[in-house]
Structure formats: structure tokens, C-alpha cells
Amino acid sequence: MIARIKAEWRLKLALFLVANAVFWSGYQFLGRCEFFPLREVPLTWLDRAVGYQPNGWVWVYLSQYVFTLALPLLLTTREALRRYGWTLALMGGGAFAVFLFFPTPGPRPLEVGKNAAMQFLATADAPMNALPSLHAAFIACMAMLAWRMFGVRALVVAAVWGGAILFSTLATKQHYALDLPAGLLLGWLADAIAWRGASDAAMMPVSDGVMSQRGAR
């Protein structure tokens, strides 16, 4: 594990700094500035069935950042990091284009209650970035990344954890139900394009002697 984290650490640090600076500046700007008429996302039966319940679920919602920050640290080759960077660029670019031309405010109530974590989220998160859900998009691309590194069993963990996170987006009213398949599709497409033609060697660890399950085929 330590060997994985140390591998290409300079490139990882550079990618982390650049990606976060570009992503969060664009995300906050487009989520708070309205250049085109606001669009409404239709309510579904699922939106009506899942009530606002931030206590507990807000922490599940925030746990997605553990998933997205930790997993890329385990990449070990420059090719893998390059392709991961392209995944982020494609996913972010697609989402930002929708946020710009079709801004959609989320269903979160103006008064979020006394939960400190939910109050922080409501303050920090921009309001006009509901469709597509980037939480869902990151779940899709991270699940594929976990599969490439650790095989099919990693998909089980990603499905359970990711499913809980998807539900939390509804329970905290950060998203509508229709935001989620749109985000999952965006994440899957970005991953498929960025990793097209990748060799199995792209995911091989450098010094712990363990090849990924996918690479062992």
C-alpha cells in the first residue's frame, strides 16, 4: 500500500493541485452565476418517497470525498494517472457545459435545520448544479477505477458504498432522482473514453509485486 502511494507522487501532487483548483473554481462560479434561464427537473415518485433527512445521511454524502481522494493515490503508473486526468477533464467539461447552458437549482430547502454538517454543506455547495449529479458521476468513474486496480470484488464495495451515497443525495435534497442516472452516464462515458485502448500494464503496481486482477487475466 505504501509503495502504491509513493509511486509517481510528484505527478499525483501536481494532478491533485491543478485538478482541484480548476474543478472547484469552475464548479463554484457556474453554480452561483446564472447566464441562461433556470430549468426545472421533474419530480419523480422517488423524490416524493424520500423525505428530507439530513441527520446521518449528510455524513454518507460527504464520505464520497474520502472515496474520490483516496483511490487515485493508489495508482502507480504515469499512464494510469494521465488517463485518470483525462477522465476528470471529460467529466468536468461535460458537467460544466450543462451547468452553463442549462442551470438547474437543486431541491434543497432554504432552511436546512440545525445539523452542523448540513449547514456547512449548504454554505459551501453552489445551488445551481443539480443536473447532472457529479456525486453520481464520480461514483461511476471511481467504481471503474477500483475494478481496474482490484478486480470484481472492488465493484461490490463500490456498489454498496456508492448506493448509499446516491441515496444520501436524495435524503439531503442535494439532488433530484433524475440527476443521478444523468451523472452515472456522464461518469461512465468519461471513463470509457479516457481508458479506451489502455494496456493492462497501465494498472500494474511498481514494487509490491501484486498485479491487478484485471491485469492477471
C-alpha atoms as one frame of an Amber mdcrd trajectory, in Angstrom:
protein
   0.000   0.000   0.000   2.774   2.451   0.908   4.559   1.598  -2.328   1.415
   2.433  -4.280   1.050   5.814  -2.578   4.706   6.716  -3.131   4.666   5.766
  -6.812   4.728   8.863  -9.051   3.976  11.028  -6.016   5.138  14.231  -7.693
   2.741  13.697 -10.582  -0.041  12.829  -8.151   0.565  16.023  -6.197   0.591
  18.147  -9.361  -2.579  16.498 -10.637  -4.279  16.956  -7.272  -3.446  20.667
  -7.089  -4.326  21.500 -10.688  -7.485  19.388 -10.831  -8.855  20.781  -7.582
  -8.056  24.390  -8.496  -9.754  24.093 -11.897 -12.676  21.981 -10.719 -13.680
  23.932  -7.630 -13.272  27.343  -9.235 -15.435  26.312 -12.198 -17.934  24.458
 -10.029 -18.467  27.374  -7.654 -18.573  30.005 -10.398 -21.091  28.195 -12.605
 -23.134  27.098  -9.615 -23.591  30.671  -8.393 -23.821  32.650 -11.654 -26.903
  32.475 -13.853 -26.279  33.157 -17.569 -29.299  31.344 -19.021 -32.862  30.726
 -17.767 -33.134  28.252 -14.918 -34.510  24.832 -15.782 -36.628  22.629 -13.548
 -36.021  18.921 -13.081 -39.315  16.974 -12.953 -40.155  15.296  -9.665 -40.456
  11.512  -9.664 -42.138   9.140  -7.218 -38.706   8.561  -5.666 -38.266  12.261
  -4.926 -41.616  12.249  -3.160 -40.929   9.000  -1.301 -37.555  10.079   0.130
 -38.102  12.856   2.621 -35.571  15.383   3.819 -33.500  13.581   6.455 -30.024
  15.135   6.741 -29.089  13.688  10.134 -26.762  10.799   9.430 -27.183  10.902
   5.672 -25.188  14.119   5.307 -22.133  12.213   6.570 -22.718   9.497   3.991
 -22.963  12.234   1.362 -19.660  13.754   2.492 -17.966  10.331   2.627 -17.814
  10.400  -1.158 -14.838  12.740  -0.876 -12.908  10.035   1.006 -13.587   7.688
  -1.911 -12.534  10.180  -4.573  -9.445  11.463  -2.744  -8.023   8.147  -1.577
  -8.454   5.877  -4.593  -6.324   7.870  -7.098  -3.435   7.787  -4.606  -3.182
   4.052  -5.269  -2.476   4.484  -8.981   1.102   3.540  -9.762   1.921   4.421
 -13.376   2.126   7.621 -15.364  -0.234   6.201 -17.975  -2.869   5.456 -15.344
  -2.566   8.951 -13.879  -2.723  10.512 -17.332  -5.883   8.599 -18.185  -7.406
   9.433 -14.820  -6.673  13.102 -15.511  -8.465  12.813 -18.853 -11.430  11.210
 -17.090 -11.680  14.212 -14.772 -11.353  16.654 -17.669 -14.050  14.972 -19.758
 -16.401  14.554 -16.824 -15.906  18.086 -15.538 -16.109  19.620 -19.006 -19.364
  17.843 -19.791 -20.932  18.787 -16.470 -19.788  22.406 -16.676 -21.282  22.771
 -20.161 -24.663  21.666 -18.817 -24.332  23.882 -15.747 -23.635  26.858 -18.020
 -26.361  26.413 -20.632 -28.991  24.559 -18.594 -28.637  25.680 -14.970 -30.806
  23.635 -12.627 -31.217  24.504  -8.938 -31.385  21.567  -6.563 -34.311  20.743
  -4.251 -32.508  21.599  -1.002 -34.715  23.699   1.304 -33.644  27.213   2.226
 -33.735  26.301   5.908 -31.598  23.189   6.292 -32.002  22.765  10.043 -29.546
  22.717  12.924 -27.265  19.909  11.765 -23.784  21.491  11.618 -22.559  19.324
   8.748 -25.650  20.120   6.688 -25.280  23.819   7.433 -21.674  23.658   6.219
 -22.734  21.815   3.073 -25.460  24.340   2.333 -22.963  27.183   2.713 -20.167
  25.590   0.711 -22.122  23.944  -2.092 -23.295  26.056  -5.004 -27.072  25.893
  -5.579 -27.325  25.673  -9.394 -25.529  22.443 -10.212 -28.125  19.721  -9.787
 -28.181  18.100 -13.240 -26.087  16.050 -13.856 -25.080  14.896 -10.387 -21.307
  14.996 -10.099 -21.599  12.870  -6.968 -23.081  10.160  -9.182 -20.539  10.793
 -11.941 -17.626  10.355  -9.541 -19.153   7.151  -8.179 -19.284   5.695 -11.698
 -15.718   6.573 -12.659 -14.298   5.614  -9.260 -16.060   2.247  -9.379 -14.429
   1.562 -12.734 -11.074   2.695 -11.390 -11.425   0.382  -8.383 -12.295  -2.501
 -10.705  -9.196  -1.897 -12.794  -6.968  -1.925  -9.731  -8.556  -4.591  -7.552
 -10.922  -6.648  -9.687 -14.564  -7.588  -9.427 -14.705  -7.668  -5.620 -13.974
  -3.942  -5.564 -17.182  -3.394  -7.533 -19.176  -4.916  -4.673 -17.721  -2.390
  -2.218 -18.254   0.420  -4.728 -21.862  -0.665  -5.327 -22.751  -0.768  -1.612
 -20.941   2.422  -0.684 -21.955   4.163  -3.890 -25.584   3.130  -3.493 -25.660
   4.622  -0.011 -24.125   7.842  -1.333 -26.673   8.053  -4.130 -29.493   7.675
  -1.620 -27.887  10.351   0.557 -28.093  12.842  -2.313 -31.875  12.436  -2.182
 -32.112  12.354   1.613 -30.176  15.617   1.902 -32.114  17.074  -1.055 -28.932
  17.925  -2.864 -30.304  16.270  -5.995 -33.413  15.091  -7.779 -33.717  11.436
  -8.705 -33.249  12.202 -12.423 -29.921  13.891 -11.689 -28.444  10.542 -10.682
 -28.706   8.471 -13.908 -27.505  11.514 -15.839 -24.448  11.713 -13.590 -23.780
   7.971 -13.714 -23.920   8.061 -17.507 -21.563  11.041 -17.634 -19.031   9.340
 -15.354 -19.201   6.082 -17.277 -18.775   7.810 -20.654 -15.831   9.891 -19.434
 -14.153   6.759 -18.081 -14.826   4.742 -21.243 -13.357   7.426 -23.493 -10.329
   8.164 -21.304  -9.401   4.487 -20.810 -10.098   3.308 -24.349  -7.204   1.200
 -25.607  -5.398   1.150 -22.249  -2.966  -1.705 -21.724  -3.153  -3.986 -18.705
   0.324  -2.767 -17.734  -1.162   0.674 -17.039  -2.563  -0.623 -13.745   0.359
  -2.746 -12.531   1.889  -1.830  -9.152   5.575  -0.938  -9.314   7.051  -2.622
  -6.275   4.557  -4.588  -4.202   4.621  -7.489  -6.620   0.865  -7.760  -6.947
  -0.755  -7.349 -10.322  -4.314  -6.099 -10.537  -6.965  -8.751 -11.060  -7.709
  -7.303 -14.462  -4.051  -7.396 -15.423  -3.766 -11.012 -14.286  -6.183 -12.249
 -16.908
